[in-house]
């Protein structure tokens, strides 16, 4: 007789994760949907001037125009190209610097104080100085992105390599691993968790710094597009650019989070 009750409990247990997932998804979308509804109501009731609260219909028409002309697509590609190139320069340099800082006492003695001093300086405060030194052309954007990436990646690489388990390092040396093999097979795998965290932080900072420098001094890119729209009092284009910047930043962060989850899945305890 208890079998039907057990079957019912099992079916209920199977449904609970799906219900919980749907509930979490509904809560995730609740705030954006409420915001859009309030925005539509404010524009329909004209609580604010149309120049300040752009009607959703006008915003959709502007977005369609920007997509048809290719203006949004072209400027976004330019910005993403700058981000990718600057990130590659800063990440490679930062990882190499952090590893040297962790493995060489002489290197650390000479450069660690300067490194600790410079990483406290916000990237945006260096833009006026960099404009005077290297101008307002493409090198400025790459240097700003590279600087925003370099220090988080270098610090993460240093932490990961420096805090690698001593017993693993000693065992590798006992079995005759050379420096390159030790770095490849022991130190870098041990440094992977903090390194991925550093990359995630670095990309977020680099994206913000790049948009800021494009706002200040650029002739192309999503930031320059937004600044030009501001000067022309085109709030609809400004809002579209803000939404695109937020979506790109969110997508980058979520992508790195997925890479972290996959690369570090061995850290997840078995259930």
KEKE-3310 file (N, C-alpha, C; in steps of 0.2 Angstrom, whole numbers, plus 5000, padded with zeros to 4 digits):
npx = (5004:5010:5017:5011:5011:5025:5029:5022:5029:5042:5040:5036:5048:5056:5050:5053:5066:5065:5054:5060:5070:5063:5056:5067:5072:5061:5061:5073:5070:5061:5064:5070:5058:5049:5055:5055:5041:5038:5045:5038:5025:5028:5033:5021:5012:5017:5025:5037:5047:5048:5061:5068:5063:5063:5051:5047:5044:5050:5063:5065:5064:5075:5085:5083:5086:5100:5105:5102:5110:5122:5130:5130:5135:5148:5155:5155:5162:5175:5177:5177:5188:5199:5198:5201:5214:5221:5219:5225:5239:5241:5237:5246:5258:5256:5254:5267:5275:5270:5273:5287:5289:5285:5294:5307:5318:5327:5321:5309:5314:5318:5308:5295:5291:5289:5279:5268:5266:5261:5250:5240:5236:5222:5216:5210:5214:5226:5224:5224:5238:5244:5239:5246:5259:5258:5249:5232:5229:5227:5237:5235:5222:5225:5236:5229:5219:5228:5235:5224:5222:5234:5239:5229:5230:5244:5245:5236:5243:5255:5250:5245:5256:5265:5258:5257:5256:5268:5273:5270:5278:5291:5290:5290:5302:5310:5308:5315:5310:5313:5314:5305:5296:5292:5285:5275:5268:5265:5265:5258:5245:5241:5240:5229:5215:5216:5221:5211:5201:5208:5208:5195:5192:5200:5196:5183:5187:5195:5185:5177:5187:5191:5179:5178:5189:5187:5176:5182:5193:5192:5190:5181:5172:5161:5160:5164:5154:5143:5146:5146:5132:5127:5132:5124:5112:5105:5096:5091:5100:5110:5105:5103:5117:5121:5114:5119:5133:5131:5126:5136:5147:5141:5139:5153:5157:5149:5153:5167:5164:5158:5168:5177:5169:5169:5183:5187:5180:5184:5185:5173:5163:5158:5142)
npy = (4994:5007:5010:5019:5031:5033:5034:5045:5055:5054:5058:5071:5076:5076:5086:5097:5103:5108:5117:5126:5131:5138:5147:5155:5160:5168:5177:5183:5190:5199:5212:5219:5218:5225:5238:5241:5242:5253:5263:5263:5267:5280:5287:5286:5293:5305:5310:5315:5326:5322:5323:5319:5307:5295:5289:5271:5267:5276:5274:5261:5263:5271:5262:5252:5260:5263:5250:5247:5256:5252:5259:5257:5244:5245:5254:5247:5235:5241:5245:5233:5226:5234:5231:5218:5217:5226:5219:5206:5211:5216:5205:5195:5201:5204:5191:5185:5194:5192:5179:5179:5188:5180:5169:5174:5180:5191:5199:5202:5209:5221:5226:5224:5234:5245:5240:5238:5251:5257:5250:5254:5266:5273:5268:5278:5290:5292:5295:5309:5312:5302:5306:5317:5311:5301:5305:5305:5295:5278:5270:5276:5271:5257:5257:5261:5251:5240:5243:5243:5229:5223:5224:5217:5204:5201:5202:5191:5180:5180:5177:5165:5157:5159:5154:5140:5123:5118:5105:5098:5105:5102:5088:5087:5092:5083:5072:5076:5086:5099:5118:5123:5112:5111:5123:5122:5110:5110:5123:5132:5125:5125:5138:5142:5144:5157:5164:5164:5171:5183:5187:5189:5200:5209:5210:5216:5229:5233:5235:5245:5255:5257:5262:5274:5281:5282:5290:5302:5304:5300:5295:5286:5271:5264:5272:5285:5287:5288:5300:5309:5308:5314:5327:5331:5331:5319:5309:5297:5289:5289:5281:5269:5266:5265:5254:5244:5244:5240:5227:5220:5221:5213:5201:5197:5195:5185:5175:5173:5168:5156:5149:5148:5140:5128:5125:5123:5113:5102:5106:5106:5099:5082:5076)
npz = (5000:5003:4992:4981:4988:4989:4976:4972:4980:4975:4962:4965:4971:4959:4952:4959:4957:4944:4946:4955:4947:4937:4945:4950:4938:4934:4944:4941:4929:4934:4938:4927:4918:4926:4926:4912:4910:4919:4913:4900:4905:4910:4899:4891:4899:4900:4911:4911:4901:4883:4878:4889:4894:4883:4872:4870:4857:4849:4852:4848:4834:4831:4835:4825:4813:4816:4815:4802:4795:4798:4807:4821:4822:4816:4824:4836:4833:4831:4844:4851:4844:4849:4862:4862:4857:4866:4878:4875:4875:4888:4896:4893:4895:4909:4915:4913:4920:4933:4935:4935:4946:4956:4956:4955:4966:4966:4955:4961:4972:4966:4958:4965:4974:4966:4957:4967:4970:4958:4954:4962:4957:4949:4933:4925:4929:4924:4910:4906:4907:4899:4886:4884:4883:4873:4863:4855:4847:4841:4849:4862:4867:4867:4876:4888:4890:4891:4902:4912:4912:4914:4928:4937:4931:4933:4947:4950:4944:4951:4964:4962:4958:4968:4979:4976:4981:4992:4993:4981:4973:4978:4976:4962:4959:4965:4956:4946:4937:4925:4925:4915:4913:4926:4928:4918:4921:4935:4942:4934:4932:4946:4948:4940:4945:4953:4943:4932:4939:4941:4927:4924:4932:4926:4913:4915:4921:4910:4900:4905:4906:4893:4886:4893:4889:4875:4876:4879:4870:4855:4838:4834:4838:4851:4862:4858:4849:4857:4864:4854:4851:4863:4862:4851:4857:4856:4864:4863:4855:4864:4875:4869:4866:4879:4884:4875:4879:4892:4890:4883:4892:4902:4895:4893:4906:4910:4901:4905:4917:4914:4908:4919:4927:4919:4917:4930:4936:4942:4955:4961:4973:4974:4973)
capx = (5000:5014:5020:5009:5014:5032:5029:5020:5034:5047:5038:5036:5055:5059:5048:5055:5072:5062:5050:5064:5074:5058:5055:5073:5072:5056:5064:5079:5067:5056:5066:5070:5051:5046:5058:5052:5034:5037:5047:5033:5020:5031:5033:5014:5008:5021:5027:5043:5047:5050:5068:5072:5061:5062:5046:5050:5043:5055:5070:5065:5065:5082:5089:5082:5090:5107:5107:5102:5115:5128:5134:5131:5139:5155:5158:5155:5167:5181:5179:5179:5195:5203:5198:5204:5221:5224:5219:5231:5245:5241:5237:5253:5263:5255:5256:5274:5278:5268:5277:5294:5289:5284:5299:5314:5319:5330:5316:5304:5317:5319:5302:5289:5288:5286:5273:5263:5264:5258:5244:5235:5234:5217:5218:5207:5218:5232:5223:5227:5246:5245:5237:5252:5264:5258:5244:5225:5227:5226:5241:5232:5217:5229:5239:5224:5217:5234:5236:5219:5222:5241:5240:5225:5232:5250:5244:5233:5248:5260:5247:5244:5262:5268:5255:5257:5258:5276:5274:5270:5284:5296:5290:5292:5310:5313:5308:5319:5307:5316:5311:5300:5291:5289:5280:5270:5264:5264:5264:5252:5239:5240:5239:5223:5210:5216:5222:5205:5198:5211:5206:5188:5192:5204:5191:5178:5190:5197:5179:5175:5192:5190:5173:5179:5194:5183:5172:5186:5197:5192:5186:5177:5170:5155:5161:5164:5147:5139:5148:5144:5125:5126:5133:5118:5106:5101:5096:5089:5106:5114:5102:5105:5124:5122:5111:5124:5139:5130:5125:5143:5150:5138:5141:5160:5158:5146:5157:5172:5161:5157:5175:5179:5165:5171:5190:5188:5174:5186:5185:5166:5163:5154:5136)
capy = (5000:5013:5011:5025:5037:5033:5036:5052:5058:5054:5063:5078:5078:5077:5092:5103:5107:5112:5123:5131:5135:5143:5153:5159:5164:5173:5183:5187:5194:5203:5219:5222:5219:5231:5244:5243:5244:5259:5267:5264:5271:5287:5291:5287:5298:5311:5312:5319:5328:5317:5323:5316:5300:5294:5283:5265:5266:5280:5270:5255:5265:5273:5256:5249:5264:5262:5243:5247:5260:5249:5263:5253:5238:5246:5256:5241:5231:5244:5245:5226:5225:5238:5228:5211:5218:5228:5213:5202:5214:5217:5199:5191:5204:5203:5184:5184:5198:5189:5173:5181:5191:5174:5164:5177:5184:5197:5202:5204:5214:5227:5229:5223:5241:5249:5237:5239:5258:5259:5246:5258:5272:5271:5269:5284:5296:5292:5297:5316:5311:5298:5310:5322:5308:5297:5308:5303:5290:5271:5268:5278:5266:5251:5257:5261:5244:5236:5245:5240:5222:5221:5223:5211:5198:5200:5200:5184:5175:5180:5174:5158:5153:5159:5150:5133:5118:5116:5098:5097:5108:5098:5081:5088:5093:5076:5068:5079:5091:5106:5124:5124:5107:5113:5128:5119:5104:5110:5129:5135:5122:5127:5146:5143:5147:5164:5168:5165:5177:5190:5189:5191:5207:5213:5212:5221:5235:5236:5237:5252:5260:5258:5266:5280:5284:5283:5296:5308:5306:5295:5297:5280:5267:5265:5278:5291:5287:5290:5307:5313:5309:5318:5334:5333:5330:5313:5304:5290:5285:5288:5276:5263:5264:5263:5247:5240:5244:5235:5220:5218:5219:5207:5195:5196:5193:5178:5170:5171:5164:5149:5146:5146:5134:5122:5124:5122:5109:5097:5108:5106:5093:5077:5076)
capz = (5000:5003:4985:4978:4991:4988:4969:4972:4983:4970:4956:4968:4971:4953:4950:4963:4954:4939:4949:4958:4942:4934:4950:4950:4931:4934:4949:4937:4924:4937:4939:4920:4915:4929:4924:4906:4911:4922:4908:4895:4908:4911:4893:4889:4903:4899:4917:4910:4894:4879:4877:4894:4894:4876:4871:4868:4850:4846:4853:4843:4827:4831:4835:4818:4809:4817:4813:4795:4792:4800:4812:4828:4821:4814:4830:4841:4831:4832:4851:4853:4842:4853:4868:4861:4856:4872:4883:4874:4877:4895:4899:4892:4899:4916:4917:4913:4925:4939:4936:4937:4952:4961:4955:4956:4972:4964:4952:4966:4976:4963:4955:4968:4977:4960:4955:4972:4970:4952:4954:4966:4953:4944:4926:4922:4931:4919:4904:4904:4906:4893:4880:4883:4881:4866:4859:4856:4842:4844:4855:4869:4869:4869:4883:4893:4891:4893:4910:4916:4912:4917:4935:4940:4929:4936:4954:4951:4942:4956:4969:4961:4957:4974:4984:4974:4986:4992:4993:4974:4970:4980:4973:4955:4959:4967:4950:4940:4932:4924:4926:4911:4915:4933:4927:4914:4924:4942:4944:4930:4934:4952:4947:4936:4949:4954:4936:4929:4943:4938:4920:4925:4935:4922:4907:4918:4921:4904:4896:4908:4904:4886:4885:4896:4885:4869:4877:4880:4865:4850:4832:4832:4844:4854:4867:4854:4846:4863:4865:4848:4852:4868:4859:4847:4861:4854:4870:4861:4853:4870:4879:4865:4867:4886:4884:4872:4883:4898:4888:4881:4898:4906:4891:4894:4913:4910:4897:4909:4923:4912:4907:4926:4929:4916:4919:4937:4938:4947:4962:4963:4977:4971:4976)
cpx = (5004:5017:5018:5011:5021:5033:5027:5026:5040:5046:5038:5044:5058:5056:5051:5061:5069:5058:5055:5068:5069:5057:5061:5074:5067:5058:5069:5076:5063:5058:5067:5063:5048:5048:5055:5045:5033:5040:5042:5027:5022:5031:5025:5010:5012:5023:5033:5043:5050:5058:5072:5070:5059:5057:5050:5050:5049:5062:5071:5067:5072:5086:5089:5086:5098:5109:5107:5108:5122:5133:5135:5136:5146:5158:5159:5161:5174:5182:5181:5186:5200:5204:5202:5212:5224:5224:5224:5238:5246:5241:5243:5258:5262:5256:5263:5277:5276:5272:5284:5294:5288:5290:5306:5314:5322:5325:5311:5307:5317:5312:5295:5286:5285:5279:5267:5261:5259:5251:5238:5233:5228:5219:5216:5211:5224:5231:5225:5235:5247:5244:5243:5258:5264:5252:5237:5224:5227:5230:5238:5227:5220:5232:5234:5221:5222:5235:5231:5219:5229:5241:5235:5228:5239:5249:5241:5239:5253:5257:5247:5250:5265:5265:5254:5259:5265:5277:5274:5276:5290:5296:5292:5299:5313:5313:5311:5316:5311:5312:5304:5294:5288:5283:5274:5265:5262:5261:5258:5245:5237:5238:5232:5218:5210:5218:5216:5201:5201:5209:5199:5188:5195:5199:5186:5181:5192:5191:5177:5180:5192:5185:5174:5184:5191:5179:5176:5190:5197:5188:5181:5176:5164:5155:5160:5157:5142:5140:5146:5136:5123:5127:5127:5112:5101:5101:5094:5095:5110:5111:5103:5112:5125:5120:5116:5130:5137:5129:5132:5147:5147:5139:5148:5160:5155:5150:5163:5170:5160:5163:5178:5176:5168:5178:5191:5183:5177:5186:5178:5165:5157:5148:5132)
cpy = (5006:5015:5017:5031:5038:5036:5043:5057:5059:5059:5070:5081:5079:5084:5098:5107:5111:5118:5128:5135:5140:5149:5158:5163:5169:5179:5187:5192:5199:5210:5222:5223:5225:5237:5246:5245:5251:5264:5269:5269:5279:5291:5291:5292:5305:5314:5317:5321:5323:5317:5320:5308:5298:5288:5277:5264:5270:5277:5264:5257:5268:5267:5253:5253:5263:5255:5243:5251:5257:5253:5260:5247:5240:5249:5251:5237:5234:5244:5238:5224:5228:5234:5221:5212:5221:5223:5208:5204:5214:5210:5195:5194:5204:5196:5183:5188:5195:5183:5174:5184:5185:5170:5167:5182:5191:5202:5205:5210:5221:5230:5228:5230:5245:5247:5238:5246:5259:5255:5250:5264:5270:5273:5276:5290:5297:5295:5304:5315:5307:5302:5314:5318:5304:5300:5304:5298:5283:5269:5270:5273:5259:5251:5257:5254:5239:5237:5242:5233:5219:5219:5218:5205:5196:5198:5193:5179:5175:5176:5166:5154:5153:5155:5142:5129:5117:5109:5095:5099:5104:5091:5082:5089:5086:5071:5071:5083:5097:5112:5124:5119:5108:5118:5126:5114:5105:5118:5132:5131:5124:5134:5147:5146:5154:5168:5169:5171:5183:5192:5191:5198:5211:5215:5217:5228:5238:5238:5244:5257:5262:5263:5273:5284:5286:5289:5302:5309:5300:5298:5291:5276:5269:5271:5284:5292:5290:5298:5311:5314:5313:5325:5336:5332:5324:5308:5297:5286:5284:5282:5269:5261:5262:5256:5242:5239:5239:5228:5217:5216:5213:5201:5193:5192:5186:5173:5168:5166:5156:5145:5144:5140:5127:5120:5121:5117:5103:5099:5108:5099:5089:5077:5069)
cpz = (5000:4997:4982:4981:4990:4981:4969:4975:4979:4965:4959:4969:4965:4950:4953:4960:4948:4941:4952:4953:4938:4939:4950:4943:4931:4939:4945:4932:4927:4936:4932:4917:4919:4927:4917:4906:4914:4917:4903:4898:4909:4905:4890:4893:4903:4906:4916:4903:4889:4877:4883:4895:4887:4876:4868:4860:4846:4847:4849:4836:4826:4831:4828:4813:4810:4815:4805:4791:4794:4805:4819:4827:4820:4820:4835:4839:4832:4840:4853:4850:4846:4860:4868:4861:4863:4878:4882:4876:4884:4899:4899:4896:4907:4919:4918:4919:4932:4941:4938:4944:4958:4961:4956:4962:4970:4960:4956:4970:4973:4960:4959:4971:4972:4958:4960:4972:4964:4951:4958:4962:4948:4937:4923:4923:4927:4912:4902:4903:4900:4886:4879:4880:4874:4862:4860:4851:4845:4849:4862:4871:4871:4875:4889:4895:4893:4900:4914:4917:4915:4924:4939:4938:4932:4943:4955:4949:4948:4962:4968:4961:4964:4979:4981:4980:4986:4991:4985:4971:4971:4977:4965:4954:4960:4961:4944:4935:4931:4925:4922:4912:4921:4932:4923:4917:4931:4943:4940:4932:4941:4952:4943:4939:4950:4947:4932:4933:4941:4931:4920:4927:4930:4916:4909:4918:4914:4899:4898:4906:4897:4884:4887:4891:4878:4870:4877:4874:4860:4844:4830:4838:4847:4859:4863:4851:4851:4864:4860:4849:4857:4866:4855:4850:4859:4860:4868:4859:4860:4874:4875:4866:4874:4887:4881:4876:4889:4896:4886:4887:4902:4902:4892:4901:4913:4907:4901:4915:4920:4910:4914:4928:4926:4917:4926:4940:4942:4954:4965:4967:4974:4976:4976)
residu = (UNK:UNK:UNK:UNK:UNK:UNK:UNK:UNK:UNK:UNK:UNK:UNK:UNK:UNK:UNK:UNK:UNK:UNK:UNK:UNK:UNK:UNK:UNK:UNK:UNK:UNK:UNK:UNK:UNK:UNK:UNK:UNK:UNK:UNK:UNK:UNK:UNK:UNK:UNK:UNK:UNK:UNK:UNK:UNK:UNK:UNK:UNK:UNK:UNK:UNK:UNK:UNK:UNK:UNK:UNK:UNK:UNK:UNK:UNK:UNK:UNK:UNK:UNK:UNK:UNK:UNK:UNK:UNK:UNK:UNK:UNK:UNK:UNK:UNK:UNK:UNK:UNK:UNK:UNK:UNK:UNK:UNK:UNK:UNK:UNK:UNK:UNK:UNK:UNK:UNK:UNK:UNK:UNK:UNK:UNK:UNK:UNK:UNK:UNK:UNK:UNK:UNK:UNK:UNK:UNK:UNK:UNK:UNK:UNK:UNK:UNK:UNK:UNK:UNK:UNK:UNK:UNK:UNK:UNK:UNK:UNK:UNK:UNK:UNK:UNK:UNK:UNK:UNK:UNK:UNK:UNK:UNK:UNK:UNK:UNK:UNK:UNK:UNK:UNK:UNK:UNK:UNK:UNK:UNK:UNK:UNK:UNK:UNK:UNK:UNK:UNK:UNK:UNK:UNK:UNK:UNK:UNK:UNK:UNK:UNK:UNK:UNK:UNK:UNK:UNK:UNK:UNK:UNK:UNK:UNK:UNK:UNK:UNK:UNK:UNK:UNK:UNK:UNK:UNK:UNK:UNK:UNK:UNK:UNK:UNK:UNK:UNK:UNK:UNK:UNK:UNK:UNK:UNK:UNK:UNK:UNK:UNK:UNK:UNK:UNK:UNK:UNK:UNK:UNK:UNK:UNK:UNK:UNK:UNK:UNK:UNK:UNK:UNK:UNK:UNK:UNK:UNK:UNK:UNK:UNK:UNK:UNK:UNK:UNK:UNK:UNK:UNK:UNK:UNK:UNK:UNK:UNK:UNK:UNK:UNK:UNK:UNK:UNK:UNK:UNK:UNK:UNK:UNK:UNK:UNK:UNK:UNK:UNK:UNK:UNK:UNK:UNK:UNK:UNK:UNK:UNK:UNK:UNK:UNK:UNK:UNK:UNK:UNK:UNK:UNK:UNK:UNK:UNK:UNK:UNK:UNK)
# end
